[in-house]
Amino acid sequence: MARFLILDAYAPRGRKWLVSGGAPLAGKMYRDMLLRHRPKAESDIFYVADADAQLPQPLESYDALLWTGSSLTIYDEVPEVAQQIELARRAYHMGVPAYGSCWALHLAVVAAGGDCQRSPHGLTFGPTYDITLTPDGHAHPVFQNRASGFEALASHYDIVKTLPSGATPLAQSPRSAVQAVFIEHQKSSFFATQYHPELDFSVLSGMLQSRVDTLLEQGFYADRQAAERQLAEFSQLQAPSPPEALIAKYRLTEHVLQTDQRHNEFRNWLTLMGL
């Protein structure tokens, strides 16, 4: 039975922000995703950004690490970021494989010697489109059963600037030159995506609810009515039978609408790692 360490990368203020909008904590979302595909898996959730964070078990006692997203920024020189980079470097050195999304992509890249930056496109929030596989992505087992040119759910300001040596980019899009990467570094590997397989439209609704004032200040929405309209539409898209008009408006396919399709790369990674 595989043992997983789920690293919830949100700092306390970020977790409070999620809860204020009714969204689940990132660690719980990852545990739910894990148990959907490995019901007997053992896992610990570790709030790795907390000042007093102590690993529940030695790092080498885990078969794999699962890194969540975060509201932190990887290039900020603060303890909440530095201690996560250090732990990711330890895992590379000790041979513990890792998987993650969004923040985890930036963490995987920086811990192996690469770099990230603010996206010139600004915030990506909600569906992100036209994700295409690179030649390596077409051949890689993590993208089995995934057609090139798909959409996914996302929420990020930052993107990869420079990949480290040992990194193989597997997917890209017009808004992010690196949408997925497999990094082999020192004794281990890290597969990460810029998009969020663990999210659904109910979670996006909670995230939007919690940050609507900030997004209005940033000009992401023209006015509060526009934000509230999207909030209502996201809620409708989470219904068992979403309105066809909204599916067409957001150009959605089974890649986003079906849970197992959203989890495709995660499920394939588990198999690839023998977990």
C-alpha positions in Angstrom: 0.0 0.0 0.0 1.6 3.3 -1.1 2.0 6.1 1.3 1.7 9.7 0.1 2.7 13.0 1.7 0.2 15.7 0.5 1.9 19.1 0.8 -0.7 21.8 1.1 1.3 24.8 -0.1 -1.0 27.5 1.1 0.1 29.7 4.0 -2.4 30.2 6.8 -3.7 33.4 5.3 -4.2 31.7 2.0 -6.2 28.9 3.6 -8.3 31.4 5.4 -9.0 33.1 2.1 -10.2 29.8 0.5 -12.5 29.0 3.4 -14.0 32.5 3.3 -15.4 31.7 -0.1 -16.6 28.3 0.7 -13.8 26.5 -1.2 -12.2 23.4 0.3 -8.6 23.4 1.4 -6.1 22.4 -1.3 -4.8 19.4 0.7 -8.3 18.0 1.0 -8.9 18.4 -2.7 -5.7 16.4 -3.4 -6.6 13.7 -0.9 -10.0 13.4 -2.6 -8.4 13.1 -6.0 -6.0 10.5 -4.7 -8.7 8.4 -3.0 -10.8 8.4 -6.1 -8.1 6.5 -8.0 -6.3 4.7 -5.1 -9.0 4.1 -2.4 -6.6 2.2 -0.2 -3.8 4.7 -0.3 -2.4 6.1 3.0 -1.7 9.8 3.1 -0.7 12.6 5.5 -1.6 16.2 4.8 1.3 18.6 5.7 0.9 22.4 5.8 4.4 23.0 4.5 4.2 26.8 4.5 3.5 27.2 8.2 6.2 28.7 10.4 6.2 25.8 12.8 5.8 23.1 10.2 7.2 19.7 11.2 7.0 16.6 8.9 4.6 14.0 10.3 7.0 11.2 9.3 10.6 11.2 7.8 10.5 12.2 4.2 12.0 8.9 3.1 9.1 7.0 4.6 6.8 8.2 1.8 6.5 6.6 -1.6 5.6 9.9 -3.3 4.9 13.6 -2.7 1.7 15.4 -3.9 2.1 19.2 -4.1 -0.9 21.4 -4.2 -1.4 24.9 -5.7 -0.9 28.0 -3.6 -1.6 31.7 -3.4 2.2 32.3 -2.8 4.6 33.5 -5.5 7.7 31.4 -6.0 10.2 34.2 -6.6 9.2 36.1 -3.4 12.0 35.9 -0.9 10.0 35.0 2.2 10.3 32.0 4.6 7.0 30.4 3.4 8.5 30.0 0.0 12.1 29.3 0.9 11.2 26.3 3.2 9.1 24.7 0.4 11.9 25.1 -2.1 14.3 23.5 0.3 12.0 20.5 0.9 11.5 20.0 -2.8 15.3 20.0 -3.2 15.6 17.4 -0.4 13.1 15.2 -2.2 15.0 15.4 -5.5 18.2 14.4 -3.6 16.6 11.6 -1.6 14.8 10.0 -4.6 11.2 10.7 -3.6 9.1 11.2 -6.8 6.6 14.1 -6.8 3.5 15.3 -8.6 1.7 18.6 -8.5 -0.1 21.5 -10.1 0.3 25.2 -10.7 2.4 26.4 -7.8 4.0 23.0 -7.8 5.1 23.5 -11.4 7.0 26.6 -10.4 8.4 24.9 -7.3 9.6 21.9 -9.3 11.3 24.2 -11.8 13.0 26.5 -9.3 14.1 23.7 -7.0 15.9 22.1 -10.0 17.6 25.3 -11.1 15.1 27.0 -13.4 13.2 30.3 -13.1 9.7 31.7 -13.2 8.1 35.1 -13.8 4.9 37.1 -13.8 2.9 36.3 -16.9 2.6 39.1 -19.5 -1.0 37.9 -20.0 -2.0 38.7 -16.5 -4.2 36.4 -14.5 -5.5 33.2 -16.0 -8.7 32.2 -14.1 -11.3 29.6 -15.2 -10.9 27.5 -18.3 -7.7 27.9 -20.2 -7.7 26.8 -23.9 -5.7 25.3 -26.7 -3.3 23.2 -24.6 -1.3 21.2 -27.1 1.2 18.4 -26.6 4.8 18.6 -27.6 6.3 15.7 -29.5 7.6 14.4 -26.2 4.2 14.9 -24.7 2.5 12.8 -27.5 4.9 10.0 -26.7 4.8 10.3 -22.9 2.7 7.8 -20.8 1.3 10.5 -18.6 -0.6 11.9 -21.6 -2.1 8.5 -22.6 -5.8 9.0 -23.5 -5.4 12.8 -23.9 -5.8 14.4 -27.3 -3.8 17.4 -28.2 -5.7 20.7 -28.2 -7.6 20.4 -24.9 -8.9 22.8 -22.3 -8.4 22.7 -18.5 -9.2 24.7 -15.4 -6.6 27.1 -14.1 -5.8 30.0 -11.7 -2.4 31.6 -11.9 -0.5 34.8 -12.4 3.0 33.3 -12.9 4.5 31.1 -15.6 7.8 29.3 -16.2 10.5 31.5 -17.6 13.5 29.1 -17.9 13.4 25.3 -17.6 16.3 23.5 -15.7 18.4 20.9 -17.3 16.7 17.5 -17.1 13.3 19.0 -17.8 11.2 17.7 -20.7 8.3 20.0 -21.6 5.2 18.0 -22.5 2.5 20.5 -23.1 2.1 24.2 -24.0 -0.5 26.8 -24.7 -0.8 30.4 -26.1 -0.8 31.7 -22.5 1.9 29.5 -21.1 4.8 28.0 -23.0 5.1 25.3 -20.3 1.7 23.7 -19.4 3.3 20.4 -18.3 6.8 19.2 -17.6 8.6 16.1 -16.5 11.8 16.9 -14.6 14.5 14.3 -13.9 16.9 15.8 -11.3 19.4 14.2 -9.1 17.8 10.9 -7.8 14.2 11.6 -8.5 11.5 13.1 -10.8 8.7 15.7 -10.6 5.8 15.8 -13.0 3.8 19.0 -12.8 1.1 20.9 -14.7 0.3 24.6 -14.9 -3.4 23.7 -14.9 -5.3 22.3 -12.0 -6.8 18.8 -12.4 -8.1 18.9 -8.9 -10.4 21.9 -9.4 -14.0 21.8 -10.6 -16.5 24.7 -11.1 -17.7 24.6 -7.6 -14.2 25.2 -6.3 -13.7 28.0 -8.9 -16.9 29.6 -7.6 -15.6 29.5 -4.0 -12.3 31.0 -5.2 -14.0 33.7 -7.1 -16.3 34.5 -4.1 -13.4 34.9 -1.8 -11.4 37.2 -4.1 -14.0 39.2 -6.0 -13.0 42.6 -4.5 -9.3 42.0 -5.4 -10.1 41.0 -8.9 -12.3 44.1 -9.4 -9.4 46.3 -8.1 -7.1 44.6 -10.6 -9.5 45.2 -13.5 -10.0 41.5 -14.2 -13.8 42.2 -14.3 -15.4 45.3 -15.8 -17.7 45.6 -12.8 -19.3 43.7 -10.0 -22.2 42.6 -12.2 -19.8 40.9 -14.5 -18.1 39.0 -11.7 -21.4 38.0 -10.2 -22.6 36.8 -13.6 -19.6 34.5 -14.0 -20.0 33.3 -10.4 -23.6 32.3 -11.3 -22.4 30.6 -14.5 -19.7 28.6 -12.7 -22.3 27.4 -10.3 -24.6 26.3 -13.1 -21.7 24.5 -14.9 -21.2 22.3 -11.8 -24.7 21.0 -12.1 -25.2 17.3 -13.0 -26.5 18.5 -16.4 -24.9 21.9 -17.2 -26.9 24.2 -19.6 -25.8 23.5 -23.2 -25.7 27.3 -23.8 -23.0 27.7 -21.1 -21.1 24.7 -22.3 -21.0 26.3 -25.7 -20.1 29.8 -24.3 -17.1 28.5 -22.4 -16.1 26.0 -25.2 -16.1 23.1 -22.9 -15.6 19.4 -23.7 -15.3 16.2 -21.7 -11.7 17.3 -20.8 -13.2 19.6 -18.2 -16.7 18.4 -17.7 -15.8 14.8 -16.8 -13.9 14.2 -13.5 -11.8 11.3 -14.7 -10.8 13.3 -17.8 -9.6 16.2 -15.6 -7.6 13.6 -13.6 -6.2 11.8 -16.6 -2.6 12.8 -16.2 -2.6 12.2 -12.4 -4.0 8.7 -12.9 -1.4 8.0 -15.6 1.4 9.3 -13.3 0.3 7.0 -10.5 0.5 4.0 -12.9 3.8 5.2 -14.3 5.3 5.4 -10.8 4.0 2.0 -9.8 1.9 3.6 -7.1 
